[in-house]
Amino acid sequence: MHDVFFYQNGVLNASSLTAPENDDFDLVLAWQKLAVAHKVKLEVCFSAALRRGIVGKNEAKRYQLSTSNLAKHFEQVGLGTLAEAILIQDRVIQF
């Protein structure tokens, strides 16, 4: 299984509220297609996402927000998930 962990401003890739122009590359959709086609887990840092307004359904309920905007196929997780992935993966790439 492959994981992609989004941290800091990278969590903005998980917003379902992006609306690229017709001639722009739809990065969120590209990540979603990658997740489905290759069974890649798209994991978003919980804290970084909340700071930047990316909120899943559970967090929206917890913080009494009117809606969620975490895109499909993305999951909010803690930094412990990243640490565990680093221990079990044969490669880690950071960019």
N, CA, C and O atoms as a Tinker XYZ file with bonds, in Angstrom:
   380  protein
     1  N      0.847000   -1.182000    0.000000    73     2
     2  CA     0.000000    0.000000    0.000000    64     1     3
     3  C      0.889000    1.241000    0.000000    63     2     4     5
     4  O      1.910000    1.288000    0.685000    81     3
     5  N      0.496000    2.213000   -0.755000    73     3     6
     6  CA     1.231000    3.473000   -0.828000    64     5     7
     7  C      0.441000    4.559000   -0.112000    63     6     8     9
     8  O     -0.790000    4.581000   -0.145000    81     7
     9  N      1.164000    5.449000    0.530000    73     7    10
    10  CA     0.538000    6.566000    1.246000    64     9    11
    11  C      1.123000    7.870000    0.745000    63    10    12    13
    12  O      2.312000    7.956000    0.441000    81    11
    13  N      0.279000    8.883000    0.662000    73    11    14
    14  CA     0.738000   10.248000    0.440000    64    13    15
    15  C      0.246000   11.039000    1.640000    63    14    16    17
    16  O     -0.949000   11.060000    1.935000    81    15
    17  N      1.179000   11.691000    2.332000    73    15    18
    18  CA     0.837000   12.465000    3.528000    64    17    19
    19  C      0.976000   13.941000    3.188000    63    18    20    21
    20  O      2.053000   14.405000    2.813000    81    19
    21  N     -0.118000   14.667000    3.321000    73    19    22
    22  CA    -0.142000   16.096000    3.031000    64    21    23
    23  C      0.008000   16.868000    4.339000    63    22    24    25
    24  O     -0.720000   16.630000    5.303000    81    23
    25  N      0.967000   17.799000    4.354000    73    23    26
    26  CA     1.277000   18.556000    5.559000    64    25    27
    27  C      1.438000   20.025000    5.191000    63    26    28    29
    28  O      1.656000   20.352000    4.025000    81    27
    29  N      1.334000   20.893000    6.157000    73    27    30
    30  CA     1.427000   22.340000    5.982000    64    29    31
    31  C      0.494000   22.767000    4.850000    63    30    32    33
    32  O     -0.653000   22.322000    4.822000    81    31
    33  N      0.938000   23.612000    3.915000    73    31    34
    34  CA     0.054000   24.081000    2.845000    64    33    35
    35  C     -0.338000   22.985000    1.865000    63    34    36    37
    36  O     -1.243000   23.170000    1.051000    81    35
    37  N      0.337000   21.849000    1.940000    73    35    38
    38  CA    -0.027000   20.719000    1.087000    64    37    39
    39  C     -1.434000   20.220000    1.345000    63    38    40    41
    40  O     -2.040000   19.594000    0.476000    81    39
    41  N     -1.963000   20.491000    2.540000    73    39    42
    42  CA    -3.321000   20.045000    2.864000    64    41    43
    43  C     -4.367000   20.724000    1.989000    63    42    44    45
    44  O     -5.498000   20.246000    1.890000    81    43
    45  N     -4.003000   21.825000    1.358000    73    43    46
    46  CA    -4.948000   22.523000    0.481000    64    45    47
    47  C     -5.319000   21.668000   -0.733000    63    46    48    49
    48  O     -6.315000   21.938000   -1.404000    81    47
    49  N     -4.521000   20.645000   -1.013000    73    47    50
    50  CA    -4.851000   19.698000   -2.082000    64    49    51
    51  C     -6.088000   18.883000   -1.762000    63    50    52    53
    52  O     -6.634000   18.230000   -2.652000    81    51
    53  N     -6.544000   18.899000   -0.530000    73    51    54
    54  CA    -7.669000   18.076000   -0.095000    64    53    55
    55  C     -8.994000   18.836000   -0.026000    63    54    56    57
    56  O     -9.983000   18.310000    0.485000    81    55
    57  N     -9.022000   20.039000   -0.524000    73    55    58
    58  CA   -10.252000   20.830000   -0.462000    64    57    59
    59  C    -11.192000   20.476000   -1.609000    63    58    60    61
    60  O    -10.789000   20.447000   -2.772000    81    59
    61  N    -12.432000   20.210000   -1.271000    73    59    62
    62  CA   -13.440000   19.945000   -2.297000    64    61    63
    63  C    -13.992000   21.244000   -2.878000    63    62    64    65
    64  O    -14.839000   21.214000   -3.771000    81    63
    65  N    -13.525000   22.364000   -2.383000    73    63    66
    66  CA   -14.046000   23.656000   -2.833000    64    65    67
    67  C    -13.157000   24.331000   -3.870000    63    66    68    69
    68  O    -13.325000   25.522000   -4.131000    81    67
    69  N    -12.223000   23.609000   -4.463000    73    67    70
    70  CA   -11.423000   24.198000   -5.527000    64    69    71
    71  C    -12.229000   24.184000   -6.818000    63    70    72    73
    72  O    -13.014000   23.269000   -7.065000    81    71
    73  N    -12.029000   25.193000   -7.624000    73    71    74
    74  CA   -12.740000   25.295000   -8.902000    64    73    75
    75  C    -11.784000   25.845000   -9.953000    63    74    76    77
    76  O    -11.854000   27.026000  -10.295000    81    75
    77  N    -10.886000   24.999000  -10.472000    73    75    78
    78  CA    -9.928000   25.483000  -11.463000    64    77    79
    79  C    -10.632000   25.913000  -12.756000    63    78    80    81
    80  O    -11.679000   25.379000  -13.120000    81    79
    81  N    -10.040000   26.871000  -13.422000    73    79    82
    82  CA   -10.556000   27.309000  -14.720000    64    81    83
    83  C    -10.479000   26.150000  -15.714000    63    82    84    85
    84  O     -9.757000   25.180000  -15.483000    81    83
    85  N    -11.207000   26.247000  -16.797000    73    83    86
    86  CA   -11.252000   25.174000  -17.798000    64    85    87
    87  C     -9.876000   24.811000  -18.335000    63    86    88    89
    88  O     -9.623000   23.646000  -18.642000    81    87
    89  N     -8.986000   25.783000  -18.455000    73    87    90
    90  CA    -7.665000   25.509000  -19.013000    64    89    91
    91  C     -6.612000   25.213000  -17.939000    63    90    92    93
    92  O     -5.431000   25.064000  -18.254000    81    91
    93  N     -7.037000   25.128000  -16.675000    73    91    94
    94  CA    -6.125000   24.807000  -15.573000    64    93    95
    95  C     -6.174000   23.319000  -15.245000    63    94    96    97
    96  O     -7.198000   22.662000  -15.429000    81    95
    97  N     -5.065000   22.808000  -14.765000    73    95    98
    98  CA    -4.973000   21.421000  -14.321000    64    97    99
    99  C     -5.713000   21.278000  -12.995000    63    98   100   101
   100  O     -5.488000   22.066000  -12.077000    81    99
   101  N     -6.582000   20.298000  -12.883000    73    99   102
   102  CA    -7.349000   20.058000  -11.654000    64   101   103
   103  C     -6.559000   19.104000  -10.763000    63   102   104   105
   104  O     -6.678000   17.884000  -10.880000    81   103
   105  N     -5.751000   19.679000   -9.872000    73   103   106
   106  CA    -4.856000   18.896000   -9.034000    64   105   107
   107  C     -5.612000   17.999000   -8.053000    63   106   108   109
   108  O     -5.200000   16.863000   -7.821000    81   107
   109  N     -6.695000   18.484000   -7.482000    73   107   110
   110  CA    -7.473000   17.679000   -6.533000    64   109   111
   111  C     -8.028000   16.446000   -7.246000    63   110   112   113
   112  O     -7.940000   15.332000   -6.729000    81   111
   113  N     -8.590000   16.647000   -8.415000    73   111   114
   114  CA    -9.127000   15.527000   -9.191000    64   113   115
   115  C     -8.018000   14.540000   -9.568000    63   114   116   117
   116  O     -8.234000   13.328000   -9.558000    81   115
   117  N     -6.843000   15.053000   -9.895000    73   115   118
   118  CA    -5.719000   14.176000  -10.243000    64   117   119
   119  C     -5.315000   13.308000   -9.057000    63   118   120   121
   120  O     -5.047000   12.119000   -9.229000    81   119
   121  N     -5.268000   13.880000   -7.865000    73   119   122
   122  CA    -4.952000   13.088000   -6.663000    64   121   123
   123  C     -6.025000   12.023000   -6.441000    63   122   124   125
   124  O     -5.708000   10.883000   -6.103000    81   123
   125  N     -7.283000   12.388000   -6.630000    73   123   126
   126  CA    -8.375000   11.437000   -6.430000    64   125   127
   127  C     -8.278000   10.273000   -7.418000    63   126   128   129
   128  O     -8.480000    9.119000   -7.042000    81   127
   129  N     -7.972000   10.576000   -8.665000    73   127   130
   130  CA    -7.822000    9.523000   -9.672000    64   129   131
   131  C     -6.654000    8.607000   -9.331000    63   130   132   133
   132  O     -6.755000    7.390000   -9.485000    81   131
   133  N     -5.547000    9.180000   -8.870000    73   131   134
   134  CA    -4.385000    8.392000   -8.461000    64   133   135
   135  C     -4.759000    7.446000   -7.322000    63   134   136   137
   136  O     -4.380000    6.275000   -7.325000    81   135
   137  N     -5.506000    7.965000   -6.352000    73   135   138
   138  CA    -5.916000    7.159000   -5.194000    64   137   139
   139  C     -6.730000    5.945000   -5.627000    63   138   140   141
   140  O     -6.517000    4.838000   -5.131000    81   139
   141  N     -7.651000    6.153000   -6.543000    73   139   142
   142  CA    -8.518000    5.068000   -6.999000    64   141   143
   143  C     -7.753000    4.089000   -7.888000    63   142   144   145
   144  O     -7.835000    2.876000   -7.697000    81   143
   145  N     -7.019000    4.612000   -8.845000    73   143   146
   146  CA    -6.350000    3.755000   -9.822000    64   145   147
   147  C     -5.252000    2.898000   -9.212000    63   146   148   149
   148  O     -5.033000    1.768000   -9.647000    81   147
   149  N     -4.557000    3.428000   -8.203000    73   147   150
   150  CA    -3.394000    2.725000   -7.660000    64   149   151
   151  C     -3.514000    2.397000   -6.170000    63   150   152   153
   152  O     -2.533000    2.020000   -5.529000    81   151
   153  N     -4.707000    2.542000   -5.632000    73   151   154
   154  CA    -4.969000    2.243000   -4.218000    64   153   155
   155  C     -3.996000    2.994000   -3.298000    63   154   156   157
   156  O     -3.385000    2.408000   -2.404000    81   155
   157  N     -3.873000    4.283000   -3.538000    73   155   158
   158  CA    -3.011000    5.154000   -2.750000    64   157   159
   159  C     -3.851000    5.814000   -1.667000    63   158   160   161
   160  O     -4.919000    6.357000   -1.949000    81   159
   161  N     -3.376000    5.768000   -0.443000    73   159   162
   162  CA    -4.059000    6.440000    0.658000    64   161   163
   163  C     -3.634000    7.908000    0.665000    63   162   164   165
   164  O     -2.442000    8.212000    0.701000    81   163
   165  N     -4.601000    8.808000    0.629000    73   163   166
   166  CA    -4.343000   10.242000    0.674000    64   165   167
   167  C     -4.636000   10.723000    2.086000    63   166   168   169
   168  O     -5.794000   10.896000    2.465000    81   167
   169  N     -3.585000   10.937000    2.857000    73   167   170
   170  CA    -3.719000   11.277000    4.275000    64   169   171
   171  C     -3.338000   12.738000    4.495000    63   170   172   173
   172  O     -2.289000   13.201000    4.049000    81   171
   173  N     -4.200000   13.434000    5.179000    73   171   174
   174  CA    -4.049000   14.867000    5.404000    64   173   175
   175  C     -3.829000   15.119000    6.887000    63   174   176   177
   176  O     -4.585000   14.617000    7.720000    81   175
   177  N     -2.804000   15.891000    7.226000    73   175   178
   178  CA    -2.539000   16.212000    8.626000    64   177   179
   179  C     -3.734000   16.936000    9.229000    63   178   180   181
   180  O     -4.138000   17.999000    8.759000    81   179
   181  N     -4.277000   16.354000   10.254000    73   179   182
   182  CA    -5.463000   16.870000   10.936000    64   181   183
   183  C     -5.279000   18.331000   11.372000    63   182   184   185
   184  O     -6.099000   19.187000   11.039000    81   183
   185  N     -4.220000   18.608000   12.105000    73   183   186
   186  CA    -4.000000   19.952000   12.650000    64   185   187
   187  C     -3.751000   20.978000   11.556000    63   186   188   189
   188  O     -4.322000   22.068000   11.580000    81   187
   189  N     -2.896000   20.629000   10.593000    73   187   190
   190  CA    -2.596000   21.557000    9.500000    64   189   191
   191  C     -3.855000   21.851000    8.688000    63   190   192   193
   192  O     -4.070000   22.983000    8.255000    81   191
   193  N     -4.676000   20.840000    8.486000    73   191   194
   194  CA    -5.914000   21.022000    7.722000    64   193   195
   195  C     -6.881000   21.948000    8.457000    63   194   196   197
   196  O     -7.449000   22.861000    7.857000    81   195
   197  N     -7.065000   21.713000    9.740000    73   195   198
   198  CA    -7.983000   22.562000   10.503000    64   197   199
   199  C     -7.539000   24.016000   10.485000    63   198   200   201
   200  O     -8.369000   24.915000   10.353000    81   199
   201  N     -6.243000   24.257000   10.616000    73   199   202
   202  CA    -5.718000   25.633000   10.581000    64   201   203
   203  C     -5.985000   26.323000    9.256000    63   202   204   205
   204  O     -6.074000   27.549000    9.190000    81   203
   205  N     -6.111000   25.532000    8.206000    73   203   206
   206  CA    -6.285000   26.091000    6.865000    64   205   207
   207  C     -7.709000   25.928000    6.342000    63   206   208   209
   208  O     -7.970000   26.160000    5.162000    81   207
   209  N     -8.621000   25.532000    7.213000    73   207   210
   210  CA   -10.029000   25.460000    6.839000    64   209   211
   211  C    -10.432000   24.238000    6.044000    63   210   212   213
   212  O    -11.446000   24.261000    5.346000    81   211
   213  N     -9.655000   23.168000    6.136000    73   211   214
   214  CA   -10.017000   21.908000    5.495000    64   213   215
   215  C    -10.596000   21.013000    6.583000    63   214   216   217
   216  O     -9.897000   20.635000    7.523000    81   215
   217  N    -11.868000   20.679000    6.451000    73   215   218
   218  CA   -12.585000   20.027000    7.544000    64   217   219
   219  C    -13.385000   18.842000    7.017000    63   218   220   221
   220  O    -14.172000   18.982000    6.081000    81   219
   221  N    -13.178000   17.678000    7.621000    73   219   222
   222  CA   -13.963000   16.494000    7.285000    64   221   223
   223  C    -15.306000   16.509000    7.998000    63   222   224   225
   224  O    -15.562000   17.383000    8.826000    81   223
   225  N    -16.158000   15.552000    7.681000    73   223   226
   226  CA   -17.503000   15.494000    8.274000    64   225   227
   227  C    -17.454000   15.371000    9.790000    63   226   228   229
   228  O    -18.187000   16.065000   10.494000    81   227
   229  N    -16.591000   14.487000   10.297000    73   227   230
   230  CA   -16.512000   14.306000   11.751000    64   229   231
   231  C    -16.051000   15.573000   12.457000    63   230   232   233
   232  O    -16.572000   15.928000   13.515000    81   231
   233  N    -15.073000   16.253000   11.869000    73   231   234
   234  CA   -14.555000   17.478000   12.480000    64   233   235
   235  C    -15.590000   18.595000   12.408000    63   234   236   237
   236  O    -15.696000   19.406000   13.328000    81   235
   237  N    -16.350000   18.639000   11.320000    73   235   238
   238  CA   -17.401000   19.653000   11.199000    64   237   239
   239  C    -18.425000   19.492000   12.328000    63   238   240   241
   240  O    -18.864000   20.476000   12.922000    81   239
   241  N    -18.797000   18.247000   12.616000    73   239   242
   242  CA   -19.725000   17.994000   13.725000    64   241   243
   243  C    -19.075000   18.360000   15.056000    63   242   244   245
   244  O    -19.681000   19.029000   15.893000    81   243
   245  N    -17.846000   17.916000   15.237000    73   243   246
   246  CA   -17.134000   18.145000   16.512000    64   245   247
   247  C    -17.003000   19.631000   16.835000    63   246   248   249
   248  O    -17.176000   20.041000   17.982000    81   247
   249  N    -16.693000   20.437000   15.809000    73   247   250
   250  CA   -16.483000   21.867000   16.024000    64   249   251
   251  C    -17.714000   22.703000   15.688000    63   250   252   253
   252  O    -17.644000   23.929000   15.610000    81   251
   253  N    -18.843000   22.022000   15.490000    73   251   254
   254  CA   -20.131000   22.658000   15.219000    64   253   255
   255  C    -20.055000   23.629000   14.038000    63   254   256   257
   256  O    -20.522000   24.766000   14.103000    81   255
   257  N    -19.450000   23.134000   12.961000    73   255   258
   258  CA   -19.347000   23.915000   11.725000    64   257   259
   259  C    -20.500000   23.540000   10.799000    63   258   260   261
   260  O    -21.029000   22.431000   10.877000    81   259
   261  N    -20.881000   24.447000    9.939000    73   259   262
   262  CA   -22.058000   24.232000    9.096000    64   261   263
   263  C    -21.847000   23.181000    7.999000    63   262   264   265
   264  O    -22.813000   22.590000    7.518000    81   263
   265  N    -20.600000   22.949000    7.606000    73   263   266
   266  CA   -20.345000   21.995000    6.530000    64   265   267
   267  C    -18.916000   21.482000    6.595000    63   266   268   269
   268  O    -18.094000   21.970000    7.371000    81   267
   269  N    -18.642000   20.496000    5.768000    73   267   270
   270  CA   -17.275000   19.975000    5.631000    64   269   271
   271  C    -16.820000   20.222000    4.193000    63   270   272   273
   272  O    -17.648000   20.434000    3.307000    81   271
   273  N    -15.527000   20.196000    3.966000    73   271   274
   274  CA   -15.009000   20.398000    2.614000    64   273   275
   275  C    -13.818000   19.498000    2.297000    63   274   276   277
   276  O    -13.038000   19.803000    1.394000    81   275
   277  N    -13.671000   18.407000    3.019000    73   275   278
   278  CA   -12.611000   17.445000    2.723000    64   277   279
   279  C    -13.024000   16.658000    1.485000    63   278   280   281
   280  O    -14.073000   16.015000    1.472000    81   279
   281  N    -12.207000   16.712000    0.461000    73   279   282
   282  CA   -12.530000   16.050000   -0.802000    64   281   283
   283  C    -12.583000   14.533000   -0.641000    63   282   284   285
   284  O    -11.945000   13.960000    0.243000    81   283
   285  N    -13.344000   13.912000   -1.500000    73   283   286
   286  CA   -13.495000   12.455000   -1.510000    64   285   287
   287  C    -12.127000   11.792000   -1.701000    63   286   288   289
   288  O    -11.289000   12.283000   -2.458000    81   287
   289  N    -11.918000   10.688000   -1.017000    73   287   290
   290  CA   -10.695000    9.868000   -1.050000    64   289   291
   291  C     -9.565000   10.425000   -0.180000    63   290   292   293
   292  O     -8.497000    9.817000   -0.105000    81   291
   293  N     -9.777000   11.557000    0.472000    73   291   294
   294  CA    -8.802000   12.095000    1.414000    64   293   295
   295  C     -9.271000   11.756000    2.818000    63   294   296   297
   296  O    -10.472000   11.672000    3.076000    81   295
   297  N     -8.322000   11.561000    3.726000    73   295   298
   298  CA    -8.636000   11.219000    5.113000    64   297   299
   299  C     -7.778000   12.074000    6.037000    63   298   300   301
   300  O     -6.578000   12.227000    5.810000    81   299
   301  N     -8.389000   12.627000    7.071000    73   299   302
   302  CA    -7.629000   13.398000    8.052000    64   301   303
   303  C     -7.056000   12.447000    9.093000    63   302   304   305
   304  O     -7.764000   11.613000    9.657000    81   303
   305  N     -5.741000   12.594000    9.337000    73   303   306
   306  CA    -5.036000   11.730000   10.285000    64   305   307
   307  C     -4.059000   12.567000   11.092000    63   306   308   309
   308  O     -3.801000   13.724000   10.759000    81   307
   309  N     -3.523000   11.990000   12.139000    73   307   310
   310  CA    -2.535000   12.670000   12.965000    64   309   311
   311  C     -1.116000   12.396000   12.481000    63   310   312   313
   312  O     -0.890000   11.561000   11.605000    81   311
   313  N     -0.173000   13.114000   13.068000    73   311   314
   314  CA     1.239000   12.937000   12.704000    64   313   315
   315  C      1.743000   11.535000   13.050000    63   314   316   317
   316  O      2.718000   11.065000   12.463000    81   315
   317  N      1.093000   10.875000   13.986000    73   315   318
   318  CA     1.466000    9.501000   14.323000    64   317   319
   319  C      1.336000    8.575000   13.126000    63   318   320   321
   320  O      2.108000    7.626000   12.986000    81   319
   321  N      0.369000    8.841000   12.265000    73   319   322
   322  CA     0.191000    8.045000   11.054000    64   321   323
   323  C      1.383000    8.212000   10.126000    63   322   324   325
   324  O      1.830000    7.246000    9.508000    81   323
   325  N      1.902000    9.436000   10.024000    73   323   326
   326  CA     3.100000    9.671000    9.223000    64   325   327
   327  C      4.291000    8.927000    9.815000    63   326   328   329
   328  O      5.046000    8.284000    9.085000    81   327
   329  N      4.463000    9.008000   11.121000    73   327   330
   330  CA     5.584000    8.322000   11.782000    64   329   331
   331  C      5.511000    6.814000   11.546000    63   330   332   333
   332  O      6.530000    6.177000   11.277000    81   331
   333  N      4.333000    6.252000   11.642000    73   331   334
   334  CA     4.161000    4.818000   11.414000    64   333   335
   335  C      4.476000    4.455000    9.957000    63   334   336   337
   336  O      5.125000    3.442000    9.694000    81   335
   337  N      4.019000    5.278000    9.023000    73   335   338
   338  CA     4.283000    5.019000    7.608000    64   337   339
   339  C      5.778000    5.057000    7.317000    63   338   340   341
   340  O      6.283000    4.246000    6.540000    81   339
   341  N      6.484000    5.994000    7.936000    73   339   342
   342  CA     7.933000    6.095000    7.732000    64   341   343
   343  C      8.629000    4.819000    8.200000    63   342   344   345
   344  O      9.604000    4.379000    7.591000    81   343
   345  N      8.128000    4.231000    9.281000    73   343   346
   346  CA     8.737000    3.012000    9.811000    64   345   347
   347  C      8.510000    1.790000    8.919000    63   346   348   349
   348  O      9.377000    0.920000    8.839000    81   347
   349  N      7.369000    1.713000    8.253000    73   347   350
   350  CA     7.041000    0.496000    7.517000    64   349   351
   351  C      7.268000    0.600000    6.009000    63   350   352   353
   352  O      7.332000   -0.425000    5.331000    81   351
   353  N      7.389000    1.802000    5.474000    73   351   354
   354  CA     7.592000    1.954000    4.019000    64   353   355
   355  C      9.056000    1.727000    3.665000    63   354   356   357
   356  O      9.951000    1.972000    4.474000    81   355
   357  N      9.280000    1.259000    2.458000    73   355   358
   358  CA    10.661000    1.061000    2.023000    64   357   359
   359  C     11.276000    2.339000    1.461000    63   358   360   361
   360  O     12.496000    2.421000    1.313000    81   359
   361  N     10.444000    3.344000    1.143000    73   359   362
   362  CA    10.926000    4.625000    0.651000    64   361   363
   363  C     10.063000    5.751000    1.166000    63   362   364   365
   364  O      8.851000    5.609000    1.323000    81   363
   365  N     10.711000    6.874000    1.426000    73   363   366
   366  CA     9.999000    8.102000    1.812000    64   365   367
   367  C     10.534000    9.216000    0.928000    63   366   368   369
   368  O     11.744000    9.423000    0.843000    81   367
   369  N      9.631000    9.934000    0.271000    73   367   370
   370  CA    10.011000   11.055000   -0.570000    64   369   371
   371  C      9.328000   12.290000   -0.013000    63   370   372   373
   372  O      8.124000   12.288000    0.240000    81   371
   373  N     10.105000   13.339000    0.173000    73   371   374
   374  CA     9.561000   14.596000    0.702000    64   373   375
   375  C      9.769000   15.689000   -0.324000    63   374   376   377
   376  O     10.856000   15.838000   -0.885000    81   375
   377  N      8.711000   16.457000   -0.566000    73   375   378
   378  CA     8.866000   17.616000   -1.447000    64   377   379
   379  C      7.916000   18.706000   -1.038000    63   378   380
   380  O      7.892000   19.769000   -1.658000    81   379
